[in-house]
């Protein structure tokens, strides 16, 4: 399939009346300048709609293919034009845990046209879950999976399991039975670390990528991490267990609704990146959410081969 090109989202383009075009890139806040010309303006106007390179050439017969190729390359390097990948993965996702993080993850992912979603949780909605997790008074007494199944969704098929995952074998059986090709861990039983290691082992065995939510304490939360299976960089290789027994863990409050949703938004972005054959957001990085500055603070832990991880 031939590549298509289109203007990057959220652009504002101005004529500075001094011979230049000023481009404000809304997604990044970057500003770039280009020499103003009628040909450039016509190309930018044309690329408001997706087009192949052949389409661009056919629409500008008075310009050479070489000059158009150079112009497109320049616009791409500046972030003004993007290549579109219309080959979208059909995601059959398993979400383990439908509570504080998982219920919000489901809300975000329900807006995507996923092929399938398997919800795994055996807990029941109670009063303490209301308005912090994504549940409502009418959900009290229902299984969390059942409450979420009642929601409207763009997902083609949503199913559930009330099975408690006790080890990699349990997870492998579910992955294989439901033809799952992406696992999201949002559960903390027996512990968050234990569940993440179970997911790591099962993901490697089934050759399925996985997203680990390292958890939170109070309103301090860790960066959700995307891992490809059977690579040197994995959850187990990048998280060292602290030896000994825990002595004290203190939190004043549980994670608030807005921070639950912040985590879910990032996980949804990672899923959408993977759907579109892009490197998932913050891949190979670890970090935390700075609640004072309201932003993710991350540090790269692993380099990667762009083509290897996308395939």
C-alpha positions as CSV (number, residue, x, y, z in Angstrom):
1,X,0.0,0.0,0.0
2,X,1.4,3.4,-1.0
3,X,2.2,5.8,1.8
4,X,0.0,8.8,2.2
5,X,0.8,12.3,3.5
6,X,-1.2,14.9,5.4
7,X,-0.7,18.0,7.4
8,X,0.1,17.3,11.1
9,X,-2.8,17.9,13.4
10,X,-3.4,21.3,15.1
11,X,-1.4,23.5,12.8
12,X,-1.8,27.3,12.6
13,X,-0.1,29.0,9.7
14,X,0.5,32.7,9.4
15,X,1.9,35.1,6.8
16,X,4.2,37.4,8.8
17,X,4.0,39.9,5.9
18,X,7.8,39.9,5.6
19,X,8.2,37.0,3.2
20,X,7.9,34.1,5.6
21,X,5.2,31.7,6.8
22,X,5.1,31.1,10.5
23,X,3.9,27.6,11.5
24,X,2.7,27.0,15.1
25,X,2.5,23.3,15.8
26,X,-0.2,22.9,18.4
27,X,0.7,19.4,19.6
28,X,4.3,20.3,20.5
29,X,4.2,24.1,20.9
30,X,7.0,24.4,18.4
31,X,7.2,27.3,15.9
32,X,9.0,27.1,12.6
33,X,9.5,29.6,9.7
34,X,9.5,28.9,6.0
35,X,10.0,31.1,3.0
36,X,6.6,32.2,1.7
37,X,5.6,31.2,-1.8
38,X,2.4,30.6,-3.7
39,X,3.5,27.0,-4.5
40,X,4.2,26.2,-0.9
41,X,0.8,27.6,0.2
42,X,-0.9,25.5,-2.5
43,X,0.9,22.4,-1.3
44,X,0.0,23.0,2.3
45,X,-3.6,23.6,1.3
46,X,-3.7,20.5,-0.8
47,X,-2.3,18.3,2.1
48,X,-5.2,19.2,4.4
49,X,-6.5,16.0,2.8
50,X,-4.5,12.7,2.8
51,X,-2.7,12.1,-0.5
52,X,-0.1,9.7,-2.0
53,X,3.0,11.1,-3.5
54,X,1.6,10.2,-7.0
55,X,-1.5,12.3,-6.1
56,X,0.7,15.3,-5.2
57,X,2.6,15.0,-8.4
58,X,-0.6,14.7,-10.5
59,X,-2.0,17.8,-8.7
60,X,1.1,19.9,-9.4
61,X,2.2,19.1,-13.0
62,X,4.1,22.4,-13.3
63,X,6.5,21.2,-10.5
64,X,9.1,18.5,-10.9
65,X,8.9,15.2,-8.9
66,X,12.4,16.0,-7.5
67,X,11.3,19.4,-6.2
68,X,8.0,18.0,-4.7
69,X,10.0,15.2,-3.0
70,X,12.4,17.7,-1.5
71,X,9.5,19.9,-0.3
72,X,7.7,16.9,1.3
73,X,10.9,15.7,3.0
74,X,11.5,19.2,4.4
75,X,7.9,19.6,5.7
76,X,8.2,16.1,7.3
77,X,11.5,17.0,9.0
78,X,9.9,20.1,10.4
79,X,6.9,18.2,11.7
80,X,4.5,20.1,9.5
81,X,3.5,17.1,7.4
82,X,3.1,13.5,8.7
83,X,3.2,10.1,6.9
84,X,0.0,8.2,7.5
85,X,0.0,4.5,8.2
86,X,-3.4,3.1,7.3
87,X,-2.4,-0.5,8.3
88,X,-4.1,-0.7,11.7
89,X,-3.6,-3.7,14.0
90,X,-6.8,-5.6,15.0
91,X,-6.4,-5.6,18.8
92,X,-7.8,-8.4,20.9
93,X,-7.0,-7.0,24.3
94,X,-7.1,-8.5,27.8
95,X,-7.5,-6.1,30.7
96,X,-6.6,-7.7,34.1
97,X,-8.2,-5.7,36.9
98,X,-11.3,-3.4,36.5
99,X,-10.9,-1.3,39.6
100,X,-9.1,2.0,40.3
101,X,-7.1,2.0,37.1
102,X,-8.8,-0.7,35.0
103,X,-12.2,0.8,35.0
104,X,-10.8,4.1,33.7
105,X,-8.7,2.1,31.1
106,X,-11.9,0.5,29.9
107,X,-13.6,3.8,29.6
108,X,-10.7,5.2,27.4
109,X,-10.3,2.0,25.3
110,X,-14.1,1.7,24.7
111,X,-13.8,4.7,22.4
112,X,-11.5,2.7,20.0
113,X,-12.8,0.2,17.4
114,X,-10.9,-2.7,19.0
115,X,-11.7,-6.2,17.7
116,X,-12.1,-7.7,21.2
117,X,-11.8,-6.9,24.9
118,X,-11.5,-9.5,27.6
119,X,-12.2,-8.1,31.1
120,X,-10.7,-10.2,34.0
121,X,-11.8,-9.4,37.6
122,X,-13.8,-11.1,40.3
123,X,-14.5,-8.1,42.5
124,X,-17.9,-6.5,43.2
125,X,-18.7,-2.8,43.1
126,X,-19.2,-1.3,46.5
127,X,-19.9,2.2,47.9
128,X,-16.2,3.0,48.3
129,X,-15.7,2.5,44.6
130,X,-18.2,5.2,43.5
131,X,-16.9,8.3,41.9
132,X,-13.2,7.3,42.3
133,X,-13.3,4.3,40.1
134,X,-15.4,4.6,37.0
135,X,-18.6,3.3,38.6
136,X,-21.9,4.8,39.6
137,X,-24.5,4.2,42.4
138,X,-26.6,1.9,40.2
139,X,-23.5,-0.4,39.7
140,X,-23.3,-1.2,43.5
141,X,-23.6,-5.0,44.0
142,X,-22.7,-5.9,40.4
143,X,-19.5,-7.6,39.4
144,X,-17.2,-5.0,38.1
145,X,-16.9,-6.9,34.8
146,X,-20.7,-6.9,34.5
147,X,-21.1,-3.2,35.2
148,X,-18.5,-2.4,32.4
149,X,-20.2,-4.8,30.0
150,X,-23.4,-2.7,30.3
151,X,-21.6,0.4,29.0
152,X,-21.8,1.5,25.4
153,X,-18.6,0.8,23.4
154,X,-17.0,1.0,20.0
155,X,-15.3,-2.4,20.8
156,X,-16.6,-5.1,18.4
157,X,-16.8,-7.8,21.1
158,X,-16.5,-7.5,24.9
159,X,-16.4,-10.6,27.1
160,X,-15.4,-11.3,30.7
161,X,-13.8,-13.8,33.1
162,X,-14.2,-13.8,36.8
163,X,-11.2,-16.1,37.1
164,X,-8.5,-15.2,39.7
165,X,-5.1,-15.2,38.0
166,X,-2.7,-17.1,40.3
167,X,0.2,-17.9,38.0
168,X,1.4,-17.7,34.4
169,X,-0.4,-20.9,33.4
170,X,-3.8,-19.4,34.2
171,X,-3.0,-16.4,32.1
172,X,-1.6,-18.4,29.2
173,X,-4.8,-20.5,29.1
174,X,-6.9,-17.3,28.8
175,X,-4.7,-15.7,26.2
176,X,-4.8,-18.8,24.0
177,X,-8.5,-19.5,24.5
178,X,-9.5,-15.9,23.6
179,X,-6.8,-15.3,20.9
180,X,-5.5,-12.3,22.9
181,X,-2.7,-10.2,21.2
182,X,-2.2,-7.5,23.9
183,X,-2.3,-7.8,27.7
184,X,-2.8,-4.8,30.1
185,X,-2.1,-5.4,33.8
186,X,-4.1,-3.1,36.1
187,X,-4.5,-5.6,39.0
188,X,-2.6,-5.7,42.3
189,X,-3.4,-9.1,43.6
190,X,-1.5,-10.9,45.0
191,X,0.8,-7.8,44.6
192,X,1.3,-5.4,41.7
193,X,4.9,-6.8,41.2
194,X,3.7,-10.4,41.4
195,X,1.0,-9.8,38.8
196,X,3.4,-7.9,36.5
197,X,5.9,-10.8,36.6
198,X,3.1,-13.3,35.8
199,X,2.1,-11.1,32.8
200,X,5.8,-10.9,31.7
201,X,6.2,-14.7,31.7
202,X,2.8,-15.4,30.0
203,X,3.5,-12.6,27.4
204,X,6.8,-14.2,26.5
205,X,5.4,-17.7,26.4
206,X,2.6,-16.6,24.1
207,X,4.7,-14.0,22.2
208,X,2.2,-11.2,23.1
209,X,3.1,-7.6,24.1
210,X,2.0,-6.3,27.4
211,X,1.5,-3.1,29.4
212,X,2.4,-3.0,33.0
213,X,0.9,-0.5,35.4
214,X,3.5,-0.4,38.3
215,X,0.9,1.1,40.6
216,X,0.5,4.0,43.0
217,X,0.7,5.0,46.6
218,X,-1.6,7.8,47.6
219,X,-1.6,10.3,44.7
220,X,1.9,9.2,43.6
221,X,1.8,7.1,40.5
222,X,4.3,5.4,38.3
223,X,4.5,5.5,34.5
224,X,2.7,2.7,32.7
225,X,5.2,0.7,30.7
226,X,4.8,-1.1,27.4
227,X,6.9,-4.2,26.7
228,X,7.4,-6.3,23.6
229,X,7.7,-10.0,24.3
230,X,11.0,-12.0,24.3
231,X,13.3,-9.0,24.2
232,X,16.2,-8.4,26.6
233,X,14.3,-5.4,27.8
234,X,11.4,-6.7,29.9
235,X,9.6,-6.1,33.1
236,X,11.7,-8.7,34.9
237,X,14.9,-7.3,33.5
238,X,14.1,-3.7,34.4
239,X,12.5,-4.1,37.9
240,X,14.6,-5.3,40.7
241,X,12.7,-6.9,43.7
242,X,13.7,-5.4,47.0
243,X,14.8,-8.3,49.3
244,X,13.3,-8.7,52.7
245,X,9.9,-7.9,54.2
246,X,8.1,-4.6,53.9
247,X,8.1,-2.6,57.2
248,X,5.8,0.4,56.5
249,X,3.7,1.8,53.7
250,X,1.8,5.0,54.3
251,X,-0.8,6.8,52.3
252,X,-3.3,9.4,53.4
253,X,-5.8,8.8,50.5
254,X,-6.3,6.5,47.6
255,X,-5.6,7.7,44.1
256,X,-8.1,10.4,43.0
257,X,-10.4,10.1,40.0
258,X,-8.4,12.6,37.9
259,X,-5.2,10.8,38.4
260,X,-6.8,7.4,37.7
261,X,-7.9,8.9,34.5
262,X,-4.5,10.4,33.7
263,X,-3.0,6.9,33.9
264,X,-5.7,5.5,31.7
265,X,-5.3,8.2,29.1
266,X,-1.6,7.3,28.8
267,X,-2.3,3.6,28.6
268,X,-4.9,4.3,25.9
269,X,-2.3,6.3,24.0
270,X,0.2,3.4,24.2
271,X,-2.5,1.1,22.8
272,X,-3.4,3.5,20.0
273,X,0.3,3.9,19.1
274,X,0.7,0.2,18.9
275,X,-2.5,-0.2,16.8
276,X,-1.0,2.2,14.2
277,X,2.4,0.5,14.2
278,X,4.1,3.4,16.1
279,X,6.5,3.1,19.0
280,X,4.2,3.3,22.1
281,X,4.5,6.5,24.1
282,X,7.4,6.4,26.5
283,X,8.6,3.0,25.4
284,X,11.8,2.1,27.2
285,X,11.3,4.8,29.8
286,X,10.5,4.8,33.5
287,X,9.1,7.7,35.5
288,X,6.3,9.1,37.6
289,X,3.6,11.7,37.4
290,X,4.6,15.0,39.0
291,X,1.4,16.1,40.7
292,X,2.8,19.6,41.4
293,X,3.7,20.4,37.8
294,X,1.0,18.0,36.5
295,X,3.3,16.3,34.0
296,X,5.0,13.0,33.4
297,X,8.7,12.9,34.4
298,X,10.6,10.1,32.7
299,X,14.1,8.7,32.1
300,X,15.2,6.5,29.3
301,X,16.2,3.0,30.4
302,X,16.6,1.2,27.1
303,X,17.6,2.0,23.5
304,X,15.7,0.1,20.9
305,X,15.7,-0.9,17.2
306,X,12.9,1.0,15.7
307,X,12.0,-1.6,13.1
308,X,12.4,-4.6,15.5
309,X,10.0,-3.4,18.1
310,X,7.3,-2.1,15.7
311,X,7.1,-5.5,14.0
